Amino acid sequence: MSVREIIIGLIFTIAGLLGCVGMIRENFDAINSVNWIRVEGEIITAKLTPPPGRGAVQAVFFYVYEVNQKKIVNSRMTFSSSAPASQMLEKYPLFSTVPVYYDPADPEKSVVEPGFEGTWFDCLWPLLMSLLGAYVLFLNYKTYGQVEREPAI
C-alpha cells in the first residue's frame, strides 16, 4: 500500500462526509422553507439553455424580491423538481409575479416553490463514498501497521 492510496482514501472520506452534510442541510432547508416569510417577487430572467455536455435542456431563472427595502436577486426555484424545463418555463414566464419564500435568518436564501420533494436516499451516495474512503484507509492502516521482524538469532 502506498501514500497515494492513503491520500485517495482521505479525499474520498472527507469529500463524502462533506457531501452528506451538505445534502442533509439542503433537505432541512427544504423542509423548513414552508415556514419561511412570503413576499412577492418578479421573474427577470427565464430561458432554456443547452446542457453542458450531455443531458436535458435546463431552465434558467432569476427573480428579484425585496426585504427591508433591499432588492435581492436569486435563482433557486425549487429544492428538487422533476418537472421538465419547458414546463417550468411555461409556469413561470418572463416578468411574471411569483411568491418568494425567504429564510428570515438569511434573507438571501429563498425559493419560489417551498417544501421537500426529495428523499433521504439522496444522502446515500456521499455516505457510500466516505465509507469507501474509510475502507481504503483501514486497509492501508492494517497493512502499514504490520512490520516484518527478522527472526532472532
C-alpha positions as CSV (number, residue, x, y, z in Angstrom):
1,M,0.0,0.0,0.0
2,S,1.2,3.5,-0.8
3,V,1.0,7.1,0.3
4,R,-1.1,7.7,-2.8
5,E,-3.8,5.2,-1.7
6,I,-3.8,6.9,1.8
7,I,-4.4,10.3,0.1
8,I,-7.1,8.9,-2.1
9,G,-8.8,7.3,0.9
10,L,-8.6,10.7,2.8
11,I,-10.0,12.6,-0.2
12,F,-12.9,10.1,-0.6
13,T,-13.7,10.1,3.1
14,I,-13.6,13.9,3.5
15,A,-15.5,14.6,0.2
16,G,-18.1,12.0,1.1
17,L,-18.7,13.4,4.6
18,L,-18.9,17.0,3.3
19,G,-21.3,15.9,0.6
20,C,-23.5,14.1,3.1
21,V,-23.6,17.0,5.5
22,G,-24.4,19.4,2.6
23,M,-27.3,17.1,1.4
24,I,-28.7,16.9,5.0
25,R,-28.6,20.7,5.4
26,E,-30.2,21.1,2.0
27,N,-33.0,18.7,2.9
28,F,-33.7,20.5,6.3
29,D,-33.8,23.9,4.4
30,A,-36.4,22.4,2.0
31,I,-38.5,21.1,4.9
32,N,-38.3,24.4,6.8
33,S,-38.9,26.6,3.7
34,V,-42.7,26.1,4.0
35,N,-42.5,28.3,7.2
36,W,-40.3,31.0,5.7
37,I,-41.6,34.5,5.1
38,R,-43.6,35.0,1.9
39,V,-43.2,38.1,-0.3
40,E,-44.0,38.9,-3.9
41,G,-41.2,38.7,-6.5
42,E,-40.8,39.1,-10.2
43,I,-39.1,36.8,-12.8
44,I,-36.4,38.8,-14.5
45,T,-34.8,36.0,-16.5
46,A,-36.5,32.9,-17.9
47,K,-34.9,31.0,-20.6
48,L,-33.9,27.5,-21.8
49,T,-30.2,26.7,-22.0
50,P,-28.4,23.9,-23.7
51,P,-26.9,21.4,-21.4
52,P,-23.3,21.5,-20.5
53,G,-22.2,18.4,-22.4
54,R,-24.8,15.7,-22.4
55,G,-28.1,15.9,-20.7
56,A,-31.5,17.6,-20.8
57,V,-32.2,21.2,-21.6
58,Q,-32.2,23.3,-18.5
59,A,-34.4,26.2,-17.5
60,V,-32.6,29.2,-16.0
61,F,-34.5,31.6,-13.9
62,F,-33.6,34.7,-11.9
63,Y,-36.1,36.6,-9.8
64,V,-36.0,39.7,-7.7
65,Y,-37.7,40.4,-4.4
66,E,-37.5,43.0,-1.7
67,V,-36.7,42.6,2.0
68,N,-36.3,45.6,4.3
69,Q,-36.2,47.9,1.3
70,K,-33.3,46.0,-0.2
71,K,-33.7,44.2,-3.6
72,I,-32.3,40.7,-3.7
73,V,-31.8,38.6,-6.8
74,N,-31.9,34.8,-6.6
75,S,-32.3,31.8,-8.9
76,R,-33.5,28.9,-6.8
77,M,-36.9,27.9,-7.9
78,T,-37.3,24.6,-6.0
79,F,-35.2,22.4,-3.8
80,S,-36.0,19.5,-6.0
81,S,-38.1,19.3,-9.1
82,S,-38.8,16.6,-11.6
83,A,-40.7,18.9,-13.9
84,P,-39.3,19.3,-17.4
85,A,-37.5,22.6,-18.2
86,S,-40.2,23.6,-20.8
87,Q,-43.0,23.1,-18.3
88,M,-41.2,25.3,-15.7
89,L,-40.8,28.0,-18.4
90,E,-44.5,27.9,-19.1
91,K,-45.3,28.0,-15.4
92,Y,-43.0,31.0,-14.8
93,P,-42.8,33.2,-17.8
94,L,-40.6,36.3,-18.0
95,F,-41.8,39.3,-15.9
96,S,-44.5,37.2,-14.1
97,T,-45.2,37.8,-10.4
98,V,-44.2,34.9,-8.2
99,P,-44.4,34.1,-4.5
100,V,-41.0,34.1,-2.9
101,Y,-40.3,32.4,0.4
102,Y,-37.1,33.6,2.1
103,D,-35.3,32.5,5.3
104,P,-35.8,35.1,8.0
105,A,-32.4,34.3,9.4
106,D,-30.8,34.7,5.9
107,P,-33.0,36.8,3.6
108,E,-30.8,36.0,0.6
109,K,-31.7,32.3,0.9
110,S,-35.0,31.9,-0.9
111,V,-37.2,29.7,-3.1
112,V,-40.3,30.0,-5.2
113,E,-41.7,26.5,-4.6
114,P,-41.1,25.6,-0.9
115,G,-41.2,22.2,0.5
116,F,-39.4,18.8,0.4
117,E,-39.9,16.6,-2.5
118,G,-36.7,14.6,-2.4
119,T,-35.8,11.6,-0.4
120,W,-33.2,10.9,2.3
121,F,-31.9,8.3,-0.2
122,D,-30.1,11.2,-1.9
123,C,-27.6,11.2,1.1
124,L,-26.6,7.6,0.3
125,W,-24.1,8.3,-2.5
126,P,-21.9,10.7,-0.5
127,L,-22.2,8.3,2.5
128,L,-21.1,5.4,0.4
129,M,-18.2,7.5,-1.0
130,S,-17.0,8.3,2.5
131,L,-17.3,4.6,3.6
132,L,-15.2,3.6,0.6
133,G,-12.6,6.1,1.6
134,A,-12.6,4.9,5.2
135,Y,-12.3,1.3,4.0
136,V,-9.2,2.2,1.9
137,L,-7.7,3.9,4.9
138,F,-8.4,0.9,7.1
139,L,-6.8,-1.5,4.6
140,N,-3.7,0.8,4.4
141,Y,-3.6,1.1,8.2
142,K,-3.8,-2.6,8.7
143,T,-1.1,-3.3,6.1
144,Y,1.1,-0.4,7.1
145,G,0.8,-1.4,10.8
146,Q,2.3,-4.9,10.2
147,V,6.0,-4.6,10.4
148,E,8.0,-7.7,9.5
149,R,10.5,-8.6,12.1
150,E,13.6,-10.5,11.5
151,P,14.0,-13.8,13.4
152,A,16.2,-13.6,16.5
153,I,19.5,-15.5,16.1
